């Protein structure tokens, strides 16, 4: 018995364990497609055709690559063997020598037909053959043809049969391959059934480029990180920065910003050649086919830190811009909402002025008892008897406040200027062709002004302030966005939420009813303490009817 101890491997078990890394049809198809794209003769535009047949549980992949002779096929089936192209200084995807096992991750039969230099060879390997092996002996591969002469061009035809999946995910395979070939030379072509794969970059809103500096430059080399912002939210498989090394895609990451606000708009790329050249004790890659780099690698940590800091910089800028946009958009919507409420209020106020304001007796130069307090006679549209403007006499039934008895005036001393002539009665505005029986009632410059009316505005006024506040000099109702009730109704949703809108109607209408009563009190229109209560109740009922359509 020898004293020497050797490291051995159970080949069959090894092969099936490696096959288990290829957990789905996307990984399996790409493994063989990438070989067809990479291993081509100089001057050849690589082309791969994939046929997916869910009904027959079969996948077929043909390429116009350089093909394999018998020796090439022998090397192909060396598990964990060194990639000959990489050994000769031609980097590519081949690294761990596990790709030949990919088919057995989802199927039972792998058949390969390859033509090189007018010689065709054909072999077959079945899962049943592998599982029969009980020792570490090599697994025999069935020879169907060996270097038969042919006129067929160079290339390889892969057949994967007895697929165990319920169905083949054509859409998923297409998306995966299109993402993989994003950095592939433009002359490469992949056709899946009748679909030609082509990576289409999401619509771009902006792009920022960052060069490695300082310690990052020392660790990663002279690399450039490109961070892009999509105009539309990205599907999960398109989000993040794609990490390449010499054109081979190894990972997609957001460097810790995954799931954060606005991160679903960010994508981009970085190519780090040092990844392919790394020989550190803690390797950047493993054989898991997980599309994830090893975070314990110092080189990978540096890549993630570089990506993470720049993605976070861009993300925060996006958040600031989005908050500003949403604030501006919300401000516009609040203004539109306030305008709707003010329109209903002013319709009621116009009717109120017709019913009350124009019915009261006015002294010469008198004006609207409810005019906006501003620059002298600011909002009068009332008329007195005159000869300047079309007008009609005020109907007797509207003179409800004219007949109210006022306190008798004290007799004038004989030595003073005689009192002014009696006031002219008010009239109503008439149609354009009516007789000119009116003249402006208000304004120190005897000119008619635009109608006065109420405004409604939303404003943050503090949680301790009232729900709403009426500012008489501007005839403006301010609704307090900070009030707990209004803030709760608003919540985190849009101001279009019916709960918020309906509460704001109620608040504005209530404040208007009280404000109108305040205006009437200020102008001496009430003669009993219960009058304001009655007026508020009437106004609330009236304005609620007018605003009913807003609730629909």
Secondary structure, 3 states (H helix, E strand, C coil): CCCCCCCCCCHHHHHHHHHCCCCCHHHHHHHHHHHHHHCCCCCCCCEEEEEEECCCCEEEEEECCCCCCHHHHHHHCCCCCCCHHHHCCCCCCCCCCCHHHHHHHCCCEEEEEEEECCEEEEEEEEHHHHHHCCCCCCCCCEEEEEEEECCCCCEEEEEEECCCCCCCCHHHHHHHHHHHHHHCCCCCEEEECCEECCCCCCCEEEEEEEECCHHHHHHHCCCEEEEEEECCCCCHHHCEEEEEECCEEEEEECCCCCCCCCHHHEEEEEECHHHHHCCCCCCCCCCCCCCCCCCCCHHHHHHHHHHHHHHHHHHHHHHHHHHHHHHHHHHHHHHHHHHHHHHHHHHHHHHHHHHCHHHCCCCCCCCCCCCCCCCCCCCCCCEEEEEEEEEEECCHHHCCCCCCCCCCCCCCCCCCCCCCCCCCCEEEECCCCCCEEEEECCCCCCCCCCCCCCEEEEECCCCCCCCEEEEHHHCEEEEECCCHHHHHHHCCCCCCCHHHHHHHHHHHHHHHHHHHHHHHHHCCCCCCCCHHHHHHHHHHHHHHHHCHHHHC
